Amino acid sequence: MLPKTNQHLIQGPHTNEEVGKRIQCAIGPYIDLLTLMKERKLSWYSHINRYSGLAKILQGTIQAVEEEAYKEKEEHCNELTSSIPVRQRPCPVPYAMRQTLRDELREMEDLGVIRKSFSLYASPLVVIKKKDGTNRVCIDYRRLNKLTIFDPQPMTPPADIFQGMEKDQYFSKIDLSKGCWQIPVRKEDIPKTAFVTMDCHYEYLRMPFGMMNSGATLTRAVKKLLCGMDKVVDYIDDLLIHEETWEAHVKTLSELFKRLQEANFTVRPVKCLLGSRTVDFLGHSLGRGAIGLQDENVEKVRNAPRPKTKREVRAFLGLVGYYKEFVPNFAAVSAPLSDLVRKGQPNIVNWGDSQERAYSSLKVAVTSKPVLQLPDVNKRFVLRTDASDRGLGAALMQENEGTLFPGACSTKTRLKACYWMHVNPRILEWSS
């Protein structure tokens, strides 16, 4: 089901004092109160409570906004290479889930997310079970996406997001509520978003999840919102605020809330964290000049079963590969597992001693919770390189209190054509 509105935020008159109390009630559990009490700097409430529309921003769901509010917003455009409509039959939905599905679609219609359609396009709706047991409504746009012209709007690579945060002491995390639904669809492209259920035909008025360029459109809209705010980084619908001082952090938060209000964006309080010394963001734990691994993902690696098929090997390599910058010589260590997924290898993998060593080494390397020091560009760097028959490795290090700490690791697999090279030329080639 869609998230319910926080009624205590919107009922009654919206005086500044009333709104302030409701905001404190709503987001209080998500504030690092220990830090605030220790710092004795609770004055930030007086800064963010000045916005009478902040209660709406913190509702946790999108608003049924009038069309006038969309005039300044980025629109989702969906240019196709063919004018022939994409039509597919509806996917069957289990009888026990049909009433729940109807209720969700009715709620989406009430919010102005979808409307009844007479479009010639028809993509099938599918229901996916989420980890918490609830259902997620998705549209299978794969055939439509094959005809969609790619939007080259870049997303900030996760590895680049944390650069320049080595001196920051205060962090806040903001999650936009149903980020895609907060972007309107261009009028002429609305029919292309149409989808069918067993008994209804709808089309999206707001950008749906699953279209090829949905992420690019949302990224462009968020970057437009954050223009000039150098201390706020974004990754699709997640925002991270980082500052060196508390006063600067409060000022940046105030400006961000102001812009969110003016742009009619809303956030989910349950996924927000304000005024913290450390923060989990994009699977990483950040704070005090260092970056580590998020505990939740470390547990996933620790509990990962031994792969038996090529698909399971790929899944394991993807899980640990997300943290390859924390594992020195990752390419060489993981090479025996990478060999199992090459073209021509059997689907049921041949598991030997080398694969077992690689599997165990990768699990130990990740679950030991390695930490990287965020590099300071004003300090001296030390580059260490290494090479073997299977891979090349490098570590960028900096000295802190007399000890060298790694700031970044990089690795790649050697081509078979280069196996004949002696170790020294390999190292020189890598370091150059």
C-alpha positions in Angstrom: 0.0 0.0 0.0 1.0 3.6 -0.5 2.3 5.4 2.6 -0.4 7.1 4.6 -0.4 10.8 5.3 0.8 11.9 8.7 -2.4 13.4 9.8 -1.0 15.2 12.8 1.0 17.4 10.4 -1.9 18.7 8.3 -5.0 19.0 10.5 -6.0 22.3 11.9 -4.7 25.8 11.4 -1.1 26.2 10.1 0.3 28.9 12.4 4.0 29.0 12.7 3.9 27.8 16.3 1.5 25.0 15.4 3.6 23.9 12.5 6.8 24.0 14.6 5.3 21.6 17.1 4.0 19.2 14.5 7.3 19.2 12.7 9.2 18.4 15.9 6.7 15.6 16.6 7.1 14.2 13.1 10.9 14.3 12.6 12.1 14.2 16.2 12.8 10.4 16.2 15.0 10.9 13.1 17.3 13.6 14.6 20.6 12.7 16.2 19.3 14.2 19.5 22.5 13.0 21.4 24.6 15.1 19.1 22.3 18.1 19.5 22.2 17.9 23.3 25.9 17.5 23.5 26.5 20.5 21.2 23.7 22.5 23.0 22.7 23.9 19.6 19.0 23.2 19.3 18.3 26.6 17.7 18.1 25.1 14.2 14.3 24.5 14.8 13.8 28.3 14.7 15.4 28.3 11.2 13.4 25.5 9.6 10.1 26.2 11.3 9.7 29.5 9.6 8.3 27.8 6.5 4.6 27.4 6.8 4.6 24.8 4.0 7.2 22.6 5.7 4.4 20.4 7.2 3.4 19.5 3.6 7.0 18.8 2.7 7.4 16.3 5.5 4.1 14.4 5.0 5.9 11.4 3.5 3.7 11.2 0.4 3.2 13.3 -2.7 0.5 16.0 -2.9 -2.5 16.3 -5.2 -1.0 19.5 -6.6 -2.8 21.7 -9.1 -1.4 22.0 -12.6 -0.2 25.6 -11.9 2.3 24.2 -9.4 4.0 22.2 -12.2 4.9 25.2 -14.5 8.4 25.5 -13.2 9.1 21.8 -12.8 11.1 19.6 -15.1 8.9 17.5 -17.4 9.5 13.9 -18.4 9.8 13.5 -22.2 9.8 10.1 -23.9 10.9 10.4 -27.5 10.5 7.1 -29.5 12.1 5.8 -32.7 8.8 4.5 -34.0 5.3 5.9 -34.1 3.7 2.4 -34.0 2.0 1.9 -30.6 3.3 -0.8 -28.2 0.4 -3.0 -27.1 0.6 -6.0 -24.9 -1.9 -8.2 -23.1 -2.4 -7.7 -19.3 -0.5 -10.0 -16.9 -2.7 -12.2 -14.7 -2.9 -11.1 -11.0 -3.7 -13.6 -8.3 -7.3 -13.4 -7.1 -6.3 -12.7 -3.5 -4.3 -9.6 -4.6 -6.9 -8.1 -6.9 -8.8 -6.0 -4.4 -5.5 -4.7 -2.9 -4.4 -3.7 -6.4 -7.7 -1.9 -7.1 -7.3 0.0 -3.9 -3.8 1.1 -4.7 -4.8 2.2 -8.2 -7.7 4.1 -6.8 -5.4 5.9 -4.4 -3.0 6.7 -7.2 -5.9 8.1 -9.2 -7.1 10.3 -6.3 -3.5 11.7 -6.0 -3.5 12.6 -9.6 -0.7 10.1 -10.5 -2.8 8.2 -13.0 -6.1 8.6 -14.9 -8.3 6.4 -17.0 -6.9 6.1 -20.5 -8.0 5.6 -24.1 -4.5 5.4 -25.4 -3.4 3.0 -28.2 -0.4 2.1 -26.0 -0.8 -0.7 -23.4 2.1 -2.0 -21.3 1.3 -4.8 -18.8 1.1 -4.2 -15.0 2.9 -6.6 -12.8 2.8 -7.0 -9.0 6.1 -7.6 -7.2 6.5 -8.8 -3.6 8.8 -6.5 -1.5 11.1 -7.7 1.3 8.7 -6.4 3.9 5.9 -8.6 2.6 4.0 -5.7 0.9 3.3 -5.5 -2.8 4.8 -3.0 -5.3 2.9 -2.1 -8.5 5.3 -2.0 -11.5 4.8 -1.6 -15.2 6.7 -3.7 -17.6 8.0 -1.1 -20.0 10.7 -3.3 -21.6 9.2 -3.3 -25.1 8.6 0.5 -24.9 12.1 1.1 -23.6 13.6 -0.7 -26.7 12.1 2.1 -28.8 13.0 5.0 -26.5 15.7 7.4 -27.4 18.3 7.4 -24.6 18.6 10.5 -22.5 22.4 11.1 -21.8 21.9 13.1 -18.6 24.7 11.7 -16.3 24.2 10.6 -12.8 27.0 11.3 -10.3 29.0 8.1 -9.8 28.8 6.9 -6.2 32.6 6.8 -6.0 32.8 10.5 -6.7 30.0 11.6 -4.3 32.2 11.4 -1.2 35.1 13.4 -2.6 35.7 16.7 -0.7 34.1 15.6 2.6 37.2 14.9 4.6 36.8 17.9 6.9 33.0 17.8 7.2 31.6 17.1 10.7 27.8 17.3 10.3 25.6 15.4 8.0 21.9 15.2 7.0 20.2 12.8 4.7 17.0 13.6 2.8 14.9 11.1 0.8 12.3 12.4 -1.7 9.0 10.7 -1.3 8.1 8.7 -4.5 10.6 10.8 -6.4 9.4 9.9 -9.8 5.8 10.7 -9.0 6.9 14.3 -8.2 7.8 15.0 -11.9 5.0 15.6 -14.4 4.9 13.9 -17.8 4.9 16.1 -20.9 1.3 16.3 -22.2 2.0 14.7 -25.6 3.9 11.8 -24.0 1.2 10.9 -21.5 -0.5 8.3 -23.8 2.8 6.4 -24.2 2.8 5.7 -20.4 -0.5 3.8 -20.6 -0.8 0.4 -19.0 -3.4 -2.3 -18.6 -4.7 -4.5 -15.8 -7.1 -7.4 -16.1 -10.1 -4.9 -16.1 -8.8 -1.3 -16.5 -6.7 0.9 -18.8 -4.7 3.7 -17.2 -2.1 6.3 -18.1 0.4 8.2 -16.0 0.2 12.0 -15.4 3.4 11.9 -13.3 6.6 10.1 -14.3 6.3 6.3 -13.8 9.0 4.0 -12.4 10.7 1.7 -14.9 10.9 3.9 -18.0 14.3 4.1 -19.5 14.9 7.8 -18.9 13.0 8.2 -15.6 16.3 8.3 -13.6 17.8 10.8 -16.0 14.8 13.1 -15.8 14.7 13.0 -12.0 18.4 13.6 -11.8 18.1 16.7 -14.0 15.2 18.0 -11.9 17.1 17.5 -8.6 20.3 19.1 -10.0 18.2 22.1 -11.1 16.8 22.3 -7.6 20.3 22.2 -6.0 22.0 24.6 -8.4 24.6 26.6 -6.5 24.4 24.4 -3.3 27.9 22.9 -3.3 27.4 21.2 0.1 24.5 19.1 -1.1 25.1 16.1 -3.2 22.4 14.0 -4.9 22.0 10.5 -6.2 18.6 10.2 -8.0 16.2 11.0 -5.2 18.6 10.8 -2.2 20.2 14.0 -0.9 23.2 14.3 1.4 24.0 17.6 3.2 27.5 17.9 4.6 29.2 20.9 6.3 32.2 21.6 8.5 30.4 23.7 11.1 27.0 23.5 12.8 26.1 27.1 11.8 26.8 26.4 8.1 24.9 23.1 8.3 21.8 24.8 9.7 22.0 27.5 7.0 22.2 24.9 4.3 19.3 22.9 5.7 17.2 26.1 5.8 18.0 26.9 2.2 17.2 23.3 1.1 13.9 23.2 2.8 13.0 26.6 1.3 13.8 25.3 -2.2 11.9 22.0 -1.6 8.8 24.1 -0.6 9.0 26.4 -3.6 9.4 23.4 -6.0 6.5 21.4 -4.3 8.8 18.5 -3.4 8.0 16.3 -0.4 10.2 14.0 1.6 9.8 10.9 3.7 10.7 11.6 7.4 11.2 7.9 8.1 14.1 7.8 5.7 15.6 11.1 6.7 18.4 11.9 9.2 19.2 15.4 10.4 22.1 16.8 12.2 24.2 13.6 12.6 28.0 13.1 13.0 27.8 9.9 10.9 25.5 8.8 8.1 24.8 5.8 6.0 24.6 6.7 2.3 24.6 4.5 -0.8 25.8 1.5 1.1 28.6 3.4 2.8 29.1 4.7 6.3 30.5 8.2 6.4 31.9 10.4 9.1 34.9 11.8 10.9 37.0 11.9 7.8 36.6 8.2 6.9 34.4 6.0 4.9 33.5 2.4 5.6 30.9 -0.2 4.8 27.3 -0.1 5.8 26.5 -2.8 8.5 23.4 -4.1 6.6 25.4 -4.9 3.5 28.3 -6.4 5.4 25.7 -8.9 6.9 24.5 -9.7 3.4 28.0 -10.7 2.4 28.6 -12.6 5.6 25.3 -14.6 5.1 25.8 -15.1 1.3 25.7 -18.9 0.5 28.4 -20.6 -1.6 27.4 -20.2 -5.3 26.4 -23.3 -7.3 25.4 -21.8 -10.6 26.8 -19.1 -12.9 23.9 -16.8 -11.9 24.7 -17.2 -8.3 28.4 -16.5 -8.9 27.5 -13.3 -10.7 25.3 -12.3 -7.8 28.0 -12.8 -5.3 30.6 -11.0 -7.4 28.2 -8.1 -7.8 27.6 -8.0 -4.0 31.3 -7.9 -3.1 32.3 -6.0 -6.2 30.3 -2.9 -5.0 33.1 -2.5 -2.4 36.1 -3.4 -4.6 37.8 -0.1 -3.8 38.1 -1.4 -0.2 39.7 -4.7 -1.2 43.4 -4.5 -2.4 44.0 -6.5 -5.6 40.3 -7.3 -6.0 40.7 -8.4 -9.6 43.4 -10.9 -8.8 41.6 -12.3 -5.8 38.3 -12.7 -7.6 39.8 -14.0 -10.8 39.0 -17.7 -10.1 35.4 -16.8 -9.6 35.3 -14.6 -12.6 36.6 -17.5 -14.7 33.4 -19.5 -13.8 31.1 -17.0 -15.5 33.0 -16.7 -18.8 31.3 -17.7 -22.1 31.4 -21.5 -22.6 31.5 -22.4 -18.9 28.8 -24.8 -17.6 25.8 -23.4 -15.8 26.5 -25.7 -12.8 29.9 -24.4 -11.8 33.0 -26.6 -11.2 34.0 -25.5 -7.7 37.6 -26.2 -6.8 40.2 -25.2 -4.2 41.1 -21.9 -6.0 37.4 -20.9 -6.1 37.0 -21.7 -2.4 40.0 -19.6 -1.5 38.8 -16.7 -3.6 35.3 -17.0 -2.1 36.6 -17.1 1.5 39.2 -14.3 0.9 36.5 -12.0 -0.5 34.1 -12.7 2.4 36.8 -12.0 5.0 38.0 -8.9 3.2 34.5 -7.3 3.2 33.2 -8.6 6.6 36.3 -7.3 8.4 34.8 -3.8 7.8 37.8 -2.1 6.1 37.9 1.7 6.3 39.3 4.2 3.8 40.4 7.7 4.8 38.8 10.4 2.8 41.7 12.0 0.8 42.8 15.6 1.4 43.9 17.1 -1.9 46.1 19.6 0.0 48.3 16.8 1.5 51.0 14.6 0.0 49.9 11.4 -1.7 51.7 8.0 -1.8 50.9 5.6 -4.6 51.6 1.9 -4.1 51.3 -0.5 -7.0 51.5 -4.3 -7.4 51.1 -6.8 -10.2 50.7 -10.5 -10.6 49.9 -13.0 -13.4 46.2 -12.4 -13.0 45.8 -8.7 -12.1 47.1 -5.2 -11.3 46.5 -3.3 -8.1 47.1 0.2 -6.8 46.5 2.0 -3.5 46.4 5.8 -3.1 47.6 6.6 0.5 48.1 9.6 2.8 49.9 10.0 6.0 47.9 10.8 9.2 49.7 11.2 12.5 52.7 9.3 11.2 50.8 6.4 9.7 49.9 5.7 6.1 46.2 5.1 5.5 44.6 4.0 2.2 42.3 6.6 0.6 41.4 4.6 -2.5 42.2 1.2 -4.1 42.0 0.3 -7.8 42.4 -3.0 -9.6 41.9 -4.6 -13.0 42.4 -8.0 -14.5 45.4 -8.7 -16.8 44.7 -9.7 -20.4 46.1 -13.1 -21.4 48.1 -11.5 -24.1 50.1 -9.7 -21.4 50.9 -12.7 -19.2 54.4 -13.0 -20.7 55.5 -9.7 -19.3 57.9 -9.7 -16.3 56.6 -8.3 -13.0 58.6 -5.1 -13.0 57.3 -3.8 -16.4 53.8 -4.6 -15.3 54.2 -2.5 -12.2 55.8 0.4 -14.2 52.9 0.2 -16.8 50.3 0.3 -14.0 51.9 3.2 -12.1 52.4 5.3 -15.2 
